[in-house]
Amino acid sequence: MRGDQLSEVFDLVEVQGQMSGAFEVRGRWRSRHAIDHPLKLIAMIQGHGRLLTDGLDAPIELGPGDVAILNDRSWLDVQGGGGDGPVTEFVPGPGFNVYGEGGPTGFVVGGHVDLNHVGRTLLGQALPPVGHVRAADTAAAGLHRNLHALAEEARANRIGAAFAIRQYAQLLVLELLRAYIDQAELPPGWLRVMADERLRPALTLMHAEPGRPWSLEELARAAAMSRTSFAERFRAMAGVPPLTYLNRWRMLLAQRALRDGDVRVGSLAARLGYGSESAFSTAFKREVGMSPLRYRSIARRTVPA
């Protein structure tokens, strides 16, 4: 069920993986530049590198198949290669490019994750400033398959490559999060609570029937835990109490419905378990910062990032 919930969240926050560029580089090299996306990906396909960004005291060593995800960082500095020649410095351009000459060859893919504004908040809170998925980890097998397929499409530039790259980049984000969930200690947030086996039955109920007036006792019983133990564990994993999580989940569903459809606010309120349109509007404004109707108006005028 965890996979189903992750897919559901991916749909809600409109996750889109994008390859911003790929490069093959020979000899010693270095690339320093600003980061212009909240979630930046760096994948070392071939060769070795050292990655530094704001907030790191020491560089991260990247080996073949390693992937780093940078969360709300402002710059990166990646260098690698070997040999006796001069260091080739460059800022990668879009598409596939070749830099340097002589010495061992490195191959690097860069990308980013596009999200709607809700997704930026959710994923930003769920990930550390810098995440590192190592190729040696058994959970990364699916990641490597998609990574190498994406890299091959970028390098070969065959007919239909742009379409294929978009699909592989999308799957790459999913596999990256799967691998990271399995190998790292996640900060409190929705990724961590989804990964928790003991809480999963209760989480499944909330996701399946968000409009039902779930009580703490019912959710604790589903998890086969006492009310107190359940509440404490849920807060430790999610960063918020269970019923606060439920309310935020309802608000995510409400935002999608208001963005994508013409549902009446009163009908939406009833569907999500609120006794009146007024109660729903108050809860929505408290969580989102504006009324449902104003949110709908702004969301439909805004071009997605």
Disulfide bonds with the S-S distance in Angstrom:
none
